[in-house]
Amino acid sequence: MPASCNKRGVPAYAGLTDRSRTMIAEGEFDLAVLAYFHVAEVWMPAIRSLSPTTRIIVDNLDLNFVRTARQRFQQREHPGEIGLLDTEYAMEMIRELNVYAAADLVLAVSQKETDLVNDLSGESALCLTVPDGDVLDPSTIPFAERRGIVFVGTFLHPPNLDAGTYLTTMILPQLDPRITMEHPVSLVGDGLNRFAEHFSGAGSHVRLVGWVPSIVPYLERARIAVMPLPYGAGTKRKVIQALMMGTPAVATTVAAEGLDLRAGEHFLCADDPVTFARSITRLVSDSELWHHLAREGQEYMRTIRGRELARAAFLRAVTAALERRPRSGDRAGYLETYSPGFYDPYSQLVRRVQSAVRATLPISATVVVVNKGDEELLNLDGRTAWHFPRARGGGWAGYYPRDSEETIAHLNDLRAQGAEYLVFPKTSLWWLDHYRDLKWHLKLSYRLVHDDNESCIIFSLCEAPESRQREAQNGKPLEEADFRVPAIDSSPSSALSTIGPASLAPVVAGDGHARLDGAGRIATWPHSGHPTGDITPEPAHLMLAVETALARIRECTIPTAALILGTYHAGRPSHIRQIVSSLAGSSRSRVVQRWVCLGGSGPVPEVTQVTTRVLRDARPKFEVVNELLQKEDLSSYDYVLVLDDDVRLPEGFLDDFLAVQAHLRFSLAQPACVSGSHAGHPIMEKQRGVLARQTLRVETGPIVSFHRSSHDLLFPFDLTSPMGLGYENIWPHVLLQHNRTMGIIDAIPIERLTLEHESGDGRAESGMVRAAFLRAHHHLSDETTMRVLDVASLDGADAWTG
């Protein structure tokens, strides 16, 4: 975000640093607007001290203490119980109200919350209302052509996650199955990859779409929107957006609060599962009601929540703040000194870890906590807790393990001594990147029982991961498997036949999942699972849905001929061996591989047979690929794939990927990247529960597949941008002109292992090359390309959702 602002000429700073303090002191700012109270409590003391004449507005967006109280009251361990507030909640509420009291002006998104802040503060004008607003064009798709039920929200936000769970476990079971067969339910929003297990029993007609660059295609195509929020605060933009687009909604009272909506006039209100299900059934089928709510909701929302109204209210608030005398720094200073250490981010993290352990693990548990000697992290309400790494005497070992092998050995020693759970606080998650084989060991050996990147992740050391029980290979224990890499026949006839998966993948267990050898090397994995990039296992029902969909697609597609073109670097670590092996192992495609070795002393021995040329000096990627293309008769191939050497491919990748591309008739396609790998743009990250997405964007790497229908349109590559900068904007423009489609295939994801970061000067130079290239060519803007046009679901692999 700072970099994006800086590019637009807006100075931006990440965090409160010495540089930002200097900026505050020297900037002579009239006004500071601080979003969220926890941000304001950190910045406000510095602003009051360094720039005492600056007025401070705190934008609360919603009242955290209201939302949290509602959430706590609904949390219960047994039926009939009611959740209660505790001292931790009280302290957080004190912090929030103190921030508001120290501000010159507070903004709220509804009159209801404005009145509450003013009542609690005793100041009638401390808080002003600036409504949330948006500008969205109404959908032009008629009732009869709309299909599906959509719920939109970030699932990293607890109210949305709980609403999604409430929808799939309490509301949908009340519906006639024919409703969801005709109108599948789509959950749209980031965070789903981390919480897919919450929806493991949702059924085949619930589609976990996940992050999308724009929600517009989903809201404009859905028959209805649902907002089953059990708690929350403020106003809900998802309600504003749906109604503004003319998509009728069923919502809870909490979801609709603050907007002065009238139930039955602007939306249907439902606060229990049975009523909610009946409202869905009524609204998806009653055309007259649907049109009435669509019309009234849209007109009303445009009247009260247009962007111009929000802008005018904000400018009035700015004027009001500037007319006030700035408060003294006493109250702001109190924010720093009140309850010393309480506001320290690390202290807050420790409390979150302790809370997660209390909520997840039994009181009798023996817990190992990855840390660097903090005794407070071992204060787990009576549970036995050890440091990791642990010294013989019981304290922190005082050092980090040398490598994954040493780390795993130490963990096994502690398990033998009685350790039952392993906790990685947020500050220790770097271990799973640094000790890569440790991540594999944990993922393949133990069940993940808690996953929250704001506090910690917890593994049960006594339970195997779900659906991933260890199996023997060929009747032998896994540890005794043969991990040797066989030599490759150097005869020409064996060039593409003997470099198969078995020759380079050390071992694959009976369930198809990767295993580690004694040296910590990684084997391979099935496309329906996750490589190392995502520590959360794929739910079993989604794995089955992927395999079923792919089997159905393979049955109705014919074998293909594929040309593989790419470069690899001999002088640096790469995964060329695994890539060549995987592609050569195709059973449905005739595969020809042409690779160019860049730098180093010569080609990698295991792939000599497919290395056509060695270049001692680095050359631009697409310049090299163009030279390879010139030597080929492209009419002999159905597909041309251009690859980089920084990926790991799942087992059976090529056959399944090309089958899906052919099935969906994509002229241009690429695989999604697993969550946690170097995906570049978020649109490239795999969406669970999805076969593929039709998009207007395909990146230039790490894998791009060109169907023969695109060869004359896109080949040869324009070498005025030899590294491919800007191609992703040109390609969709060309394909749209010729009625071709393109997309990202999610069912067969890859792991991208590196993403090179240029220096500031390098980025600037690349940006200028890209800008000049685009100025000379017709193209689509970045904003236009970052859209998902449609989604192909797993349960309907032969049809798009739209």
C-alpha positions in Angstrom: 0.0 0.0 0.0 2.7 2.6 0.8 4.4 1.8 -2.5 1.1 2.2 -4.4 0.5 5.6 -2.8 4.0 6.8 -3.4 3.6 6.0 -7.1 0.6 8.3 -7.2 2.5 11.1 -5.6 1.1 10.6 -2.1 3.8 10.2 0.5 3.2 7.0 2.5 4.9 5.5 5.5 4.6 1.9 6.8 4.4 2.1 10.6 5.5 4.6 13.2 9.2 5.0 12.6 11.7 7.7 13.1 11.1 8.9 9.5 7.4 9.2 10.1 8.0 11.0 13.4 10.1 13.5 11.5 7.3 13.8 8.9 4.8 14.6 11.7 7.0 17.1 13.4 7.9 19.0 10.2 4.7 18.6 8.2 2.6 21.3 9.9 -0.5 19.3 9.3 -3.9 20.8 10.0 -5.7 17.5 10.2 -4.9 13.8 10.9 -7.5 11.1 10.2 -6.8 7.9 12.0 -8.8 4.8 11.0 -9.6 2.2 13.8 -9.1 2.9 17.5 -6.1 0.5 17.8 -4.3 2.5 15.2 -5.2 5.8 16.8 -4.0 4.8 20.2 -0.5 4.2 18.8 -0.3 7.3 16.6 -2.3 9.9 18.6 0.3 10.4 21.4 3.1 11.0 18.8 0.9 13.5 16.9 -0.2 15.4 20.0 3.4 15.6 21.1 5.1 16.4 17.8 2.4 18.5 16.2 0.1 19.9 18.9 -1.9 22.1 16.6 -3.0 19.2 14.4 -6.7 18.3 14.8 -7.3 14.5 15.1 -10.3 12.7 13.7 -10.7 9.0 14.6 -12.8 7.0 12.2 -14.2 4.0 14.1 -15.8 2.3 11.0 -17.7 0.3 13.6 -17.8 0.2 17.4 -15.5 -2.6 18.3 -16.8 -2.9 21.8 -20.4 -3.4 20.6 -19.4 -6.1 18.0 -17.2 -7.9 20.5 -19.9 -7.9 23.3 -22.4 -9.4 20.9 -19.9 -12.0 19.9 -19.0 -12.9 23.5 -22.7 -13.2 24.5 -23.2 -15.7 21.7 -20.2 -17.8 22.6 -21.1 -20.9 24.7 -19.7 -24.3 25.4 -22.9 -26.1 26.0 -26.5 -25.7 24.8 -28.5 -23.4 27.0 -25.5 -21.5 28.3 -24.9 -17.9 27.6 -21.5 -16.3 27.0 -20.3 -13.6 29.4 -17.9 -10.7 29.3 -14.6 -10.8 31.1 -11.9 -8.4 32.3 -10.1 -8.8 28.9 -13.1 -7.4 27.2 -13.4 -4.6 29.8 -9.8 -3.5 29.2 -10.3 -3.4 25.5 -13.5 -1.4 25.9 -11.7 1.1 28.1 -8.9 1.5 25.5 -11.4 2.2 22.8 -13.5 4.7 24.7 -10.3 6.5 25.9 -9.2 6.9 22.3 -12.5 8.5 21.3 -12.3 10.8 24.3 -8.8 11.9 23.4 -9.8 12.8 19.8 -11.0 16.1 18.5 -13.7 14.4 16.5 -15.0 10.9 16.0 -16.7 9.5 12.9 -19.4 6.8 12.9 -21.2 5.1 10.0 -24.6 5.2 11.5 -26.6 7.6 13.7 -27.2 4.8 16.2 -23.4 4.5 16.9 -23.0 8.3 16.8 -25.6 8.7 19.5 -24.0 5.9 21.6 -20.5 7.5 21.5 -21.9 10.9 22.4 -23.9 9.5 25.3 -21.0 7.6 26.7 -18.6 10.6 26.4 -21.1 13.1 27.7 -20.3 15.4 24.7 -23.2 15.9 22.3 -21.0 16.7 19.2 -17.9 14.6 19.8 -19.1 12.1 17.2 -20.6 12.8 13.8 -22.2 10.5 11.2 -20.4 9.9 7.9 -22.3 7.1 6.2 -20.5 4.4 4.2 -21.3 4.8 0.5 -20.6 3.3 -2.8 -21.4 3.7 -6.5 -22.4 0.6 -8.4 -24.4 0.3 -11.6 -27.6 -1.8 -11.3 -27.4 -5.2 -12.8 -29.0 -5.5 -16.3 -29.5 -9.3 -16.0 -33.2 -10.2 -15.7 -34.7 -12.3 -13.0 -35.1 -15.4 -15.3 -31.4 -15.4 -16.2 -30.1 -14.9 -12.7 -28.9 -18.0 -10.9 -27.4 -18.7 -7.5 -27.3 -17.5 -3.9 -24.3 -15.4 -2.9 -22.8 -14.4 0.5 -20.0 -11.9 0.3 -17.4 -11.0 3.0 -13.9 -11.4 4.2 -13.7 -14.6 6.1 -10.8 -13.3 8.1 -13.4 -11.2 9.9 -15.0 -13.4 12.7 -18.6 -12.2 12.0 -18.4 -13.3 8.4 -16.8 -16.6 9.2 -19.4 -17.4 11.8 -22.2 -16.2 9.4 -20.9 -18.5 6.7 -20.8 -21.4 9.2 -24.3 -20.5 10.4 -25.5 -20.5 6.7 -24.1 -23.8 5.8 -24.8 -25.7 9.0 -28.1 -24.3 10.2 -29.9 -22.6 7.3 -29.2 -24.6 4.2 -30.2 -28.0 5.8 -33.7 -26.4 6.1 -33.9 -25.8 2.4 -35.5 -28.2 -0.2 -32.4 -29.6 -1.9 -33.9 -28.7 -5.3 -33.4 -25.0 -4.3 -29.6 -25.3 -4.0 -29.4 -27.6 -7.1 -31.0 -24.8 -9.2 -29.3 -22.0 -7.2 -25.9 -23.1 -5.8 -24.6 -21.1 -2.9 -21.3 -19.1 -3.5 -19.2 -17.9 -0.6 -17.1 -15.1 -2.0 -14.3 -13.4 0.0 -10.7 -13.8 1.0 -9.7 -16.1 3.9 -11.7 -19.1 2.7 -8.5 -21.1 2.0 -7.6 -20.9 5.7 -11.0 -21.8 7.0 -12.3 -24.4 4.4 -12.6 -27.0 7.2 -15.4 -24.9 8.6 -17.4 -25.8 5.5 -16.3 -29.4 5.0 -19.8 -30.7 5.3 -21.5 -28.0 3.4 -22.3 -30.2 0.4 -21.6 -30.1 -3.3 -23.9 -27.1 -4.0 -21.8 -24.8 -1.8 -19.0 -23.2 -3.8 -16.1 -21.8 -1.9 -15.1 -19.1 -4.4 -12.7 -17.2 -2.1 -10.9 -14.0 -3.0 -12.0 -12.3 -6.2 -10.7 -8.9 -7.5 -14.3 -7.7 -7.9 -17.6 -8.9 -6.4 -19.6 -7.2 -9.2 -19.8 -10.3 -11.5 -21.2 -12.3 -8.6 -23.7 -9.9 -7.3 -25.1 -9.0 -10.7 -25.6 -12.7 -11.7 -26.9 -14.1 -8.4 -30.7 -14.5 -8.0 -30.4 -13.3 -4.4 -27.8 -12.3 -1.8 -27.8 -13.5 1.8 -26.4 -11.8 4.9 -26.9 -14.2 7.9 -24.7 -12.3 10.3 -25.4 -13.4 13.9 -23.5 -10.4 15.3 -21.6 -7.3 14.2 -21.7 -3.6 14.4 -21.7 -0.5 12.2 -23.3 -0.9 8.8 -22.6 -3.7 6.4 -21.2 -2.7 3.0 -22.3 -6.0 1.6 -25.9 -5.0 2.1 -25.3 -1.6 0.5 -23.7 -3.1 -2.5 -26.2 -5.8 -3.1 -29.2 -3.5 -2.8 -27.5 -0.8 -4.9 -27.0 -3.3 -7.7 -30.7 -4.4 -7.5 -29.9 -7.9 -6.0 -32.6 -8.6 -3.4 -31.4 -9.8 0.0 -32.3 -11.9 3.0 -30.6 -10.6 6.1 -30.6 -10.7 9.8 -31.5 -7.6 11.9 -27.8 -7.2 12.8 -26.8 -7.2 9.1 -29.3 -4.6 8.2 -28.9 -2.3 11.2 -27.9 1.3 10.9 -29.4 1.6 7.4 -33.0 2.3 8.3 -34.2 -0.4 6.0 -37.8 -1.6 6.2 -38.3 -5.3 6.3 -40.6 -6.5 3.5 -40.1 -3.2 1.6 -36.3 -3.1 1.0 -35.3 -6.6 2.1 -36.5 -9.8 3.9 -35.5 -10.0 7.5 -34.9 -13.4 9.2 -33.3 -14.0 12.6 -33.6 -17.8 12.9 -32.7 -20.7 10.6 -36.2 -21.7 9.7 -37.4 -18.2 8.9 -34.2 -17.6 6.9 -34.7 -20.7 4.8 -38.3 -19.9 4.1 -37.4 -16.4 3.1 -34.7 -17.8 0.7 -37.2 -20.2 -0.8 -39.8 -17.4 -1.3 -37.4 -14.9 -2.7 -35.7 -17.1 -5.3 -39.1 -18.2 -6.8 -41.5 -15.2 -6.3 -40.8 -13.0 -9.3 -43.2 -10.2 -8.2 -41.6 -10.0 -4.7 -38.2 -10.2 -6.2 -38.8 -7.3 -8.6 -40.4 -5.2 -5.8 -37.5 -5.6 -3.4 -34.9 -5.1 -6.2 -36.6 -1.8 -7.3 -37.3 -0.4 -3.8 -33.9 -1.5 -2.3 -32.0 0.0 -5.2 -33.8 3.3 -5.2 -33.6 3.7 -1.4 -29.9 2.8 -1.2 -28.9 5.2 -3.9 -30.8 7.9 -2.1 -29.2 7.4 1.3 -25.8 5.8 0.5 -24.5 7.4 -2.6 -20.9 8.4 -2.7 -21.6 12.1 -3.1 -23.7 12.1 0.1 -20.8 10.4 2.0 -18.3 12.9 0.5 -20.5 15.9 1.6 -20.9 14.5 5.2 -17.1 13.9 5.4 -16.3 17.4 4.3 -18.7 18.8 6.9 -17.0 16.7 9.5 -13.6 18.1 8.4 -14.9 21.6 8.6 -16.2 21.0 12.1 -12.9 19.5 13.3 -10.8 22.4 11.9 -13.1 24.9 13.7 -12.4 23.2 17.1 -9.5 24.0 19.3 -7.1 21.0 19.4 -7.3 19.0 22.7 -4.3 19.1 25.0 -1.9 16.2 24.9 -2.8 15.0 28.4 -5.5 12.5 27.4 -3.4 11.2 24.5 -0.4 10.9 26.8 -2.6 8.8 29.1 -3.0 6.3 26.3 0.7 5.6 26.4 1.0 5.4 30.2 -2.2 3.7 31.1 -1.5 0.0 32.2 2.1 -0.1 31.1 2.8 -2.8 28.7 -0.8 -3.5 28.0 -0.7 -1.8 24.6 2.5 -3.4 23.6 1.7 -5.5 20.4 3.8 -8.4 21.6 2.0 -8.4 25.0 -1.3 -8.5 23.1 0.0 -11.4 21.0 0.9 -13.4 24.1 -2.6 -12.9 25.5 -4.1 -14.0 22.2 -1.9 -17.2 22.2 -2.9 -17.9 25.8 -6.6 -17.4 24.8 -6.2 -19.8 21.8 -4.6 -22.5 24.0 -7.4 -22.1 26.6 -10.1 -22.5 24.0 -8.4 -25.4 22.1 -6.4 -27.6 24.4 -7.4 -29.6 27.5 -6.2 -28.5 30.9 -4.1 -31.8 31.2 -2.2 -31.1 28.0 1.6 -31.0 27.7 2.3 -28.2 25.3 5.5 -27.3 23.4 5.8 -23.6 22.5 8.2 -22.4 19.8 9.8 -19.2 21.2 13.1 -17.7 22.2 12.9 -17.9 26.0 9.7 -16.0 26.9 8.4 -17.5 30.1 5.1 -15.7 29.8 4.3 -17.8 26.7 4.4 -20.9 29.0 1.8 -19.4 31.4 -1.0 -21.5 30.0 -3.5 -21.8 33.0 -2.1 -24.9 34.6 -1.1 -26.8 31.4 2.4 -28.2 31.3 4.4 -26.1 28.9 7.9 -26.4 27.5 10.1 -24.2 25.5 11.1 -25.2 21.9 13.9 -25.7 21.5 14.3 -27.1 25.1 17.5 -27.4 27.1 18.3 -30.6 29.0 17.5 -28.7 32.3 14.1 -27.7 31.0 14.7 -24.0 30.0 15.1 -22.5 26.6 18.0 -24.0 24.7 19.3 -20.6 23.8 19.9 -21.3 20.1 18.0 -22.2 16.9 18.3 -25.7 15.4 20.9 -26.0 12.5 18.4 -27.4 10.0 15.1 -29.2 9.6 16.7 -32.6 10.4 17.9 -31.4 13.7 14.6 -29.7 14.4 12.5 -32.8 13.7 14.8 -35.0 15.8 14.4 -32.6 18.7 10.7 -32.6 18.3 10.6 -36.4 18.3 12.7 -36.4 21.5 10.1 -34.2 23.2 7.3 -36.3 22.0 9.0 -39.3 23.6 9.1 -37.3 26.8 5.3 -36.7 26.7 4.8 -33.6 24.5 1.3 -33.6 23.1 0.8 -30.3 21.3 3.1 -27.9 19.4 2.3 -24.2 19.3 3.8 -21.7 16.8 3.0 -18.1 18.0 2.7 -15.6 15.2 6.2 -14.4 15.8 7.6 -17.9 15.2 5.7 -18.7 12.0 8.9 -17.8 10.1 10.2 -21.3 11.2 7.8 -22.9 8.7 9.5 -20.9 5.9 13.1 -21.3 7.1 12.8 -25.0 8.0 10.9 -26.1 4.9 11.1 -29.8 5.6 9.8 -29.2 9.1 6.7 -27.8 7.5 6.3 -30.9 5.4 6.9 -33.1 8.4 4.2 -31.4 10.5 1.7 -31.2 7.6 2.0 -34.9 6.8 2.4 -36.2 10.3 0.1 -34.3 12.7 -3.4 -32.8 12.8 -3.7 -29.0 12.7 -6.1 -28.2 15.5 -5.9 -24.3 15.5 -5.0 -22.0 12.7 -5.1 -18.2 13.3 -2.3 -16.0 11.8 -3.2 -13.3 14.3 -2.3 -15.5 17.3 -0.8 -18.9 16.6 -1.2 -22.3 14.9 -1.3 -25.5 17.0 -0.6 -29.1 16.0 -1.6 -32.2 17.8 1.4 -34.4 18.1 -0.8 -37.4 19.0 -3.1 -37.3 15.9 -2.4 -37.9 12.3 -3.8 -35.3 9.8 -7.3 -36.0 8.6 -7.4 -38.3 5.5 -3.6 -38.5 5.6 -2.7 -41.6 7.5 0.8 -42.9 6.9 1.0 -45.9 4.6 3.7 -48.3 3.8 5.2 -48.5 0.4 5.3 -51.9 -1.2 4.8 -53.6 2.1 7.7 -51.9 3.8 7.7 -49.2 6.4 8.0 -45.7 5.0 11.4 -45.1 6.5 12.8 -48.1 4.6 11.7 -46.9 1.2 14.2 -46.6 -1.6 15.0 -43.0 -2.3 17.7 -43.3 -4.8 17.5 -41.4 -8.1 18.1 -43.8 -11.0 20.3 -42.9 -13.8 18.8 -41.8 -17.1 19.4 -43.7 -20.3 21.5 -41.5 -22.6 20.2 -43.0 -25.8 18.1 -40.7 -28.0 15.1 -42.9 -27.9 14.9 -42.6 -24.1 14.9 -38.8 -24.0 11.2 -38.5 -23.2 10.3 -42.0 -22.1 12.7 -42.7 -19.3 12.6 -39.3 -17.6 9.4 -40.2 -15.9 7.9 -39.3 -12.5 9.2 -42.5 -11.0 12.8 -41.7 -11.8 12.9 -38.3 -10.1 10.3 -38.5 -7.4 11.9 -40.2 -4.4 8.7 -41.8 -3.1 4.9 -41.5 -3.2 3.0 -43.3 -0.5 -0.1 -45.3 -1.2 -2.4 -42.4 -0.6 -0.6 -40.3 -3.3 0.7 -37.8 -0.8 4.3 -36.6 -0.6 6.7 -38.1 1.9 10.2 -37.1 3.1 13.2 -39.2 2.6 15.9 -39.6 5.2 17.8 -36.6 3.9 14.7 -34.4 4.1 14.1 -34.3 0.3 10.6 -33.8 -0.8 8.8 -36.2 -3.1 5.6 -35.3 -5.0 1.9 -34.8 -4.2 -1.4 -35.1 -5.9 -3.0 -32.1 -7.6 -6.0 -32.3 -5.2 -3.8 -31.7 -2.2 -1.5 -28.8 -1.2 2.2 -28.5 -1.7 4.4 -26.8 0.8 2.9 -23.4 0.3 -0.3 -24.0 2.3 -0.1 -25.7 5.7 -3.9 -26.2 5.8 -4.8 -29.6 4.5 -7.3 -29.8 1.7 -10.7 -31.1 3.0 -11.4 -34.6 2.0 -14.7 -33.8 0.4 -13.0 -31.2 -1.9 -10.3 -33.6 -2.8 -12.9 -36.2 -3.8 -14.9 -33.5 -5.7 -11.7 -32.5 -7.6 -10.9 -36.1 -8.6 -14.5 -36.8 -9.6 -14.6 -33.7 -11.8 -11.2 -34.4 -13.4 -12.2 -38.0 -14.1 -15.4 -36.9 -15.8 -13.5 -34.3 -17.9 -10.8 -36.8 -18.9 -13.5 -39.1 -20.2 -14.8 -36.5 -22.6 -11.5 -35.0 -23.9 -9.1 -36.5 -26.4 -5.3 -36.8 -26.1 -3.3 -33.8 -27.2 0.1 -32.9 -28.5 2.0 -30.4 -26.4 5.2 -28.4 -27.0 7.1 -27.3 -23.9 9.4 -24.3 -24.1 11.4 -22.8 -21.3 14.6 -21.7 -19.8 16.4 -22.8 -16.7 19.4 -21.4 -14.8 22.3 -23.9 -14.3 24.1 -21.6 -11.9 21.4 -21.3 -9.3 19.0 -23.7 -7.6 16.1 -24.7 -9.7 13.5 -27.4 -10.0 14.1 -28.3 -13.6 14.6 -32.0 -12.9 11.2 -32.4 -11.3 9.5 -30.3 -14.0 11.0 -32.3 -16.9 10.2 -35.5 -15.1 6.6 -34.6 -14.4 5.9 -33.4 -18.0 7.6 -36.4 -19.5 5.4 -38.7 -17.5 2.3 -37.7 -19.4 0.1 -40.7 -20.3 -2.4 -38.8 -22.5 -0.3 -36.3 -24.3 2.5 -36.4 -26.9 5.1 -34.2 -25.2 8.1 -32.5 -26.8 10.3 -30.5 -24.5 12.7 -27.8 -25.6 14.7 -26.2 -22.9 17.5 -23.6 -23.0 20.2 -23.6 -20.2 21.3 -20.2 -19.1 24.6 -19.6 -17.5 26.6 -22.1 -15.5 29.1 -24.6 -16.8 26.5 -26.6 -18.9 23.2 -28.3 -18.8 21.9 -30.2 -15.8 22.9 -33.8 -16.4 19.5 -35.4 -15.8 17.9 -33.1 -18.5 20.6 -33.1 -21.1 18.3 -34.9 -23.6 15.8 -32.1 -23.6 18.3 -29.2 -23.4 18.5 -27.8 -27.0 21.0 -25.0 -26.3 23.3 -23.6 -23.7 23.7 -19.8 -23.4 26.6 -18.7 -21.2 25.0 -15.3 -20.6 21.5 -14.4 -19.5 19.0 -13.5 -22.2 15.5 -12.1 -22.0 13.0 -14.9 -21.6 10.7 -14.2 -24.5 13.6 -13.5 -26.9 14.8 -17.0 -26.2 11.3 -18.5 -26.5 10.8 -16.8 -29.9 14.0 -18.4 -31.2 12.6 -21.8 -30.1 9.3 -21.1 -31.7 10.9 -20.3 -35.1 12.3 -23.8 -35.3 9.0 -25.6 -34.7 6.1 -26.6 -36.9 3.4 -25.3 -34.6 0.7 -27.0 -36.7 1.9 -30.3 -35.1 0.8 -29.1 -31.6 -2.5 -28.5 -29.9 -0.8 -26.6 -27.1 2.4 -24.6 -26.5 3.4 -24.2 -22.9 6.0 -21.6 -21.8 7.5 -22.5 -18.4 9.9 -21.0 -15.8 12.1 -23.2 -13.6 10.8 -22.0 -10.2 7.8 -24.2 -9.8 6.9 -27.7 -8.5 4.3 -29.6 -10.4 1.7 -31.9 -8.9 1.6 -35.5 -10.1 -0.3 -35.9 -13.4 -0.3 -32.1 -13.9 0.0 -31.9 -17.7 -2.7 -34.4 -18.6 -5.3 -32.9 -16.2 -4.4 -29.3 -16.9 -4.7 -29.7 -20.7 -7.9 -31.7 -20.3 -9.5 -28.9 -18.3 -8.2 -26.2 -20.7 -9.7 -28.1 -23.6 -12.9 -28.8 -21.8 -13.5 -25.1 -21.0 -12.1 -24.0 -24.4 -9.6 -21.6 -23.0 -7.3 -20.2 -25.8 -5.0 -19.0 -23.0 -4.7 -20.5 -19.6 -2.5 -21.0 -16.6 -2.7 -22.9 -13.3 -3.4 -21.2 -10.0 -0.8 -21.1 -7.3 -1.4 -22.8 -4.0 -2.1 -20.5 -1.0 1.2 -19.4 0.6 3.4 -19.7 -2.5 4.7 -16.7 -4.5 1.5 -16.1 -6.5 2.3 -12.5 -7.4 -1.2 -11.0 -7.7 -4.0 -12.4 -5.4 -6.0 -13.3 -8.5 -3.5 -16.1 -9.1 -4.1 -17.8 -5.8 -6.0 -21.0 -5.9 -9.7 -20.9 -5.0 -11.0 -24.0 -3.2 -14.1 -25.7 -4.4 -13.6 -24.3 -8.0 -12.6 -26.0 -11.2 -11.5 -22.8 -12.9 -12.2 -19.1 -13.4 -12.7 -17.3 -16.6 -10.7 -14.1 -16.3 -9.3 -11.3 -18.3 -5.8 -11.8 -16.9 -3.2 -14.5 -17.4 0.3 -13.7 -16.1 3.4 -14.2 -18.2 4.7 -16.9 -15.8 5.5 -19.2 -14.3 3.4 -21.4 -16.6 1.3 -20.2 -19.6 -0.5 -22.5 -22.0 -1.4 -21.3 -25.5 -4.0 -23.3 -27.4 -3.6 -23.5 -31.2 -6.5 -21.0 -31.6 -4.2 -18.3 -30.1 -1.0 -19.1 -32.0 -1.5 -16.8 -34.9 -2.8 -14.1 -32.6 -0.1 -14.0 -30.0 3.0 -15.6 -31.6 5.7 -14.5 -32.1 6.1 -12.4 -28.9 6.6 -8.7 -29.3 10.3 -8.1 -28.4 9.9 -4.4 -27.8 9.2 -5.9 -24.3 11.4 -8.9 -24.3 10.8 -9.8 -20.7 7.0 -9.8 -21.3 6.2 -6.7 -19.3 2.7 -5.6 -20.3 1.8 -8.8 -22.2 -0.9 -9.6 -19.5 -2.7 -6.4 -20.7 -2.2 -7.0 -24.4 -3.3 -10.7 -24.5 -6.9 -10.2 -23.2 -7.5 -7.3 -25.6 -6.4 -9.4 -28.6 -8.4 -12.4 -27.5 -11.6 -10.4 -26.8 -11.4 -9.0 -30.3 -11.4 -12.5 -31.7 -14.1 -13.9 -29.3 -11.6 -16.1 -27.5 -11.6 -16.8 -23.8 -8.9 -17.2 -21.2 -8.7 -18.2 -17.5 -7.0 -19.6 -14.4 -7.4 -23.3 -13.6 -7.8 -23.9 -9.9 -8.2 -27.7 -9.7 -4.6 -28.4 -10.6 -2.6 -25.8 -8.7 1.2 -25.5 -8.7 3.6 -24.1 -6.2 5.7 -21.2 -7.2 8.8 -21.3 -5.1 10.4 -17.9 -5.8 9.4 -14.5 -6.9 12.3 -12.3 -7.7 12.2 -8.8 -6.2 13.8 -6.0 -8.2 15.6 -3.2 -6.5 13.9 0.2 -6.4 15.9 1.3 -9.5 15.1 -2.0 -11.3 11.3 -1.6 -10.6 11.4 2.0 -11.9 13.1 0.9 -15.1 10.8 -2.0 -15.6 7.8 0.3 -15.0 9.0 2.7 -17.6 9.6 -0.2 -20.1 6.1 -1.5 -19.4 4.5 1.9 -19.7 6.2 2.7 -23.0 5.2 -0.8 -24.4 1.5 -0.3 -23.4 1.4 3.2 -24.9 2.3 1.7 -28.2 -0.3 -1.0 -28.2 -4.0 -1.4 -27.6 -4.6 -3.0 -24.3 -6.8 -3.4 -21.2 -6.1 -1.5 -18.0 -4.9 -3.4 -14.9 -8.2 -2.6 -13.2 -10.1 -4.2 -16.1 -8.0 -7.3 -16.2 -8.3 -8.0 -12.5 -11.8 -9.4 -12.8 -13.2 -12.9 -12.6 -15.9 -13.1 -15.3 -17.2 -16.5 -14.4 -16.6 -19.6 -12.3 -16.7 -23.2 -13.3 -17.6 -25.3 -10.3 -16.5 -28.8 -9.5 -20.0 -30.3 -9.2 -20.9 -28.9 -12.6 -17.6 -29.3 -14.4 -19.5 -29.1 -17.7 -21.1 -25.7 -17.0 -20.3 -22.2 -15.8 -22.1 -20.8 -12.8 -23.4 -17.9 -14.8 
